[in-house]
Amino acid sequence: QVQLVESGGGLVQPGGSLRLSCAASGSIFSINAMAWYRQAPGKERELVAAETSGGSANYADSVKGRFTISRDNARNTVYLQVNSLKPEDTAVYYCNVRISTEIGTGDYWGQGTQVTVSS
């Protein structure tokens, strides 16, 4: 069974930075595609960053140049570096990771981590 545990969120002033982590545990063969979503109060969940199994990354226009998605395969961990934060970045951030295990490949979600940008 695979579990994803997120960490790294918090309260930060505008212009600040955070690094969000999403650590996978279990009988993992490989991490394939990965993505980060966010959901602000009263809004739908939106995709902010994604990386394919081939390593091609894509970002929402609202975060381009400020957010960076990455991974550490040795630690089975994916990251989202968020810089130059704005109040409109306030949301719960969720990782979504496609993982191959001994029983097959599936998509897994983290529990979410709150990012609040406020002075």
C-alpha positions, 0 to 999 in steps of 0.5 A: 500500500502506498501513502503520500505525506505532505509537509512544508506549508505554513504562513509566509509574508508576500514575497516569501518562499516555501518548499512543499514536500510529498514523500511516498512510502510503501512498496514502490517501484518507481515514481512516474508522472507527478503534479501539484494542485491547489484549492483556495476557499470557495474555488475549484481545485486547479493544477499548478504544476506537473511533470511527465514521466519523461521529465517535461514540466508544465506550469499554470500561467499564474505561477510560471517563473515562481514555482518549480516542480522537482523530485528525488527518486532516491527518497521517493519524494516530490517537491514544489518550490514556491517563490515570490509568493502572493496573497492569491497563492493562499490555498491548500496544496495537494500532490498527485503522483503516479506510482508503480508498485508490484501490483500495478500503477496508480494515482495517489493523493497527498493529504494537503498542506496549507499555504497562507500568504499574508502580511 
